[in-house]
Amino acid sequence: MERVVEITEIGKYYCVCRFNNGTIKKINIEPLIKSHANKLTRNLFDFSIFSEVKIGDVGQLYWANTSTMKDEKGNIIPCEYDISPEFIFNNAV
């Protein structure tokens, strides 16, 4: 399975990623955050927040604490927005 191992460039709504197989691809994330335009993604339109993207344990891209959600007890907790490495690999150029 391909995994993101390095983010080599971050621009306005895109990331250039290097994968564990050596492939380098650019993913345009703007369509995703527009299609998911809600409390979870609207903060990503702020480049200072967007540029805080990180690589997760399974090679996904994620933005920590970009929103909040309710847990099973109704408590408001922070949550992240993430994009799977498979999606990135298959949809990036």
C-alpha positions as CSV (number, residue, x, y, z in Angstrom):
1,M,0.0,0.0,0.0
2,E,1.3,3.5,-0.9
3,R,1.7,5.9,2.0
4,V,2.7,9.5,2.1
5,V,6.1,9.8,3.7
6,E,6.9,13.4,3.0
7,I,5.2,16.7,2.1
8,T,7.6,18.4,-0.2
9,E,5.5,21.5,-1.0
10,I,2.4,23.2,0.4
11,G,0.6,25.8,-1.7
12,K,-2.9,27.3,-1.7
13,Y,-5.1,24.3,-1.4
14,Y,-2.6,21.7,-2.7
15,C,0.2,19.5,-1.4
16,V,3.0,17.8,-3.2
17,C,3.7,14.5,-1.6
18,R,6.4,11.8,-1.8
19,F,5.1,8.3,-1.3
20,N,6.9,5.3,0.2
21,N,7.4,3.9,-3.4
22,G,9.3,7.0,-4.4
23,T,6.5,8.5,-6.5
24,I,5.9,12.3,-6.1
25,K,2.4,13.6,-6.8
26,K,0.5,16.8,-6.4
27,I,-3.0,16.7,-4.9
28,N,-5.4,19.6,-5.3
29,I,-7.4,19.6,-2.1
30,E,-9.7,22.6,-2.9
31,P,-12.5,20.5,-4.5
32,L,-12.5,18.3,-1.4
33,I,-12.8,21.1,1.1
34,K,-15.5,22.8,-1.1
35,S,-17.5,19.6,-1.4
36,H,-17.2,19.0,2.3
37,A,-17.8,22.7,3.1
38,N,-19.1,22.5,6.6
39,K,-17.7,23.1,10.1
40,L,-15.1,20.4,9.5
41,T,-13.5,21.9,6.5
42,R,-14.3,25.6,6.4
43,N,-11.2,26.4,8.5
44,L,-9.0,25.0,5.8
45,F,-9.8,28.0,3.6
46,D,-7.5,29.9,5.9
47,F,-4.0,29.2,4.5
48,S,-2.4,29.6,8.0
49,I,-4.5,26.6,9.1
50,F,-4.2,24.7,5.8
51,S,-0.4,24.9,5.9
52,E,-0.4,23.0,9.2
53,V,-1.1,19.7,7.4
54,K,0.7,16.7,8.9
55,I,1.3,13.1,7.9
56,G,-0.5,10.5,10.0
57,D,0.5,7.0,11.2
58,V,-0.9,5.3,8.1
59,G,0.4,7.9,5.6
60,Q,-2.7,10.0,5.4
61,L,-2.7,13.8,5.3
62,Y,-4.5,15.4,8.3
63,W,-5.3,18.7,9.9
64,A,-5.6,18.4,13.7
65,N,-8.3,20.1,15.7
66,T,-9.8,21.8,12.6
67,S,-13.3,21.4,14.1
68,T,-15.4,19.9,16.9
69,M,-17.9,17.2,17.1
70,K,-20.0,15.5,19.8
71,D,-18.9,12.3,21.3
72,E,-21.3,9.4,22.3
73,K,-22.1,11.3,25.6
74,G,-22.9,14.5,23.8
75,N,-19.6,16.3,24.9
76,I,-18.0,18.6,22.4
77,I,-14.6,17.3,21.4
78,P,-11.9,18.4,18.9
79,C,-11.6,16.4,15.7
80,E,-9.4,16.3,12.6
81,Y,-10.0,16.3,8.9
82,D,-8.0,13.6,7.0
83,I,-7.5,12.3,3.5
84,S,-6.5,8.7,3.0
85,P,-3.2,7.8,1.3
86,E,-5.1,5.7,-1.2
87,F,-7.3,8.6,-2.2
88,I,-4.3,10.9,-2.5
89,F,-2.3,8.4,-4.6
90,N,-5.2,7.6,-7.0
91,N,-6.4,11.3,-7.4
92,A,-3.2,13.2,-7.5
93,V,-1.1,14.0,-10.6
